[in-house]
Amino acid sequence: MRHRIRLALPLLLLFASAAAASSGVYKWVDPGGRTHYSDQPPPGDTRGAQQMRGKGNVVEVDKESYAGKQAHAKNPVVLYANNCGPFCDQAREHLKRRGVAYSQKDPSTDPEQALELKKLVGAMEVPVIVVGKSHLKGYETTSWDRLLDEAGYPKTPLVPPRPEPPVKP
């Protein structure tokens, strides 16, 4: 019997939360100071009742795993790139495919970023990836994966990236 209750309780909570999200939840404090929540309106003599509406049946999840967050905290990723064509596109896609959070710098539009890049690699060549204190010039899948692996980034994202919608001709 206890096993059935344990199985039924999550389902009951799921249905209750779905019903609450669609019709709203009422919150009020009774004269005794107790807070009540219900999907039914409070008694007519209740003052200060609030109706809270949910945003539908949406579950928010982290898009980055715990390991990814740890790696990002210790070894943040910066991508120096611009519209350099397939190499920059492949570099961005690689980071997206692995679910790596990164900041992007475009040295072609910002003189300070151009100076940073020149100090870092000695030239104005992109793409360049910086992971913590290490960096690589140019895009090469195996080298980038090795660098990201050493920094502790997961090989796959927690939430797979959405496919791009097809382009209509």
Rosetta blueprint (number, residue, H / E / L):
1 M L
2 R H
3 H H
4 R H
5 I H
6 R H
7 L H
8 A H
9 L H
10 P H
11 L H
12 L H
13 L H
14 L H
15 F H
16 A H
17 S H
18 A H
19 A H
20 A H
21 A H
22 S H
23 S H
24 G L
25 V E
26 Y E
27 K E
28 W E
29 V E
30 D L
31 P L
32 G L
33 G L
34 R L
35 T E
36 H E
37 Y E
38 S E
39 D L
40 Q L
41 P L
42 P L
43 P L
44 G L
45 D L
46 T L
47 R L
48 G L
49 A L
50 Q E
51 Q E
52 M E
53 R L
54 G L
55 K L
56 G L
57 N L
58 V L
59 V L
60 E L
61 V L
62 D L
63 K L
64 E L
65 S L
66 Y H
67 A H
68 G H
69 K H
70 Q H
71 A H
72 H H
73 A H
74 K H
75 N L
76 P L
77 V E
78 V E
79 L E
80 Y E
81 A L
82 N L
83 N L
84 C L
85 G L
86 P H
87 F H
88 C H
89 D H
90 Q H
91 A H
92 R H
93 E H
94 H H
95 L H
96 K H
97 R H
98 R H
99 G L
100 V L
101 A L
102 Y E
103 S E
104 Q E
105 K E
106 D L
107 P L
108 S L
109 T L
110 D L
111 P H
112 E H
113 Q H
114 A H
115 L H
116 E H
117 L H
118 K H
119 K H
120 L H
121 V H
122 G L
123 A L
124 M L
125 E L
126 V L
127 P L
128 V E
129 I E
130 V E
131 V E
132 G L
133 K L
134 S E
135 H E
136 L E
137 K E
138 G L
139 Y L
140 E L
141 T H
142 T H
143 S H
144 W H
145 D H
146 R H
147 L H
148 L H
149 D H
150 E H
151 A L
152 G L
153 Y L
154 P L
155 K L
156 T L
157 P L
158 L L
159 V L
160 P L
161 P L
162 R L
163 P L
164 E L
165 P L
166 P L
167 V L
168 K L
169 P L
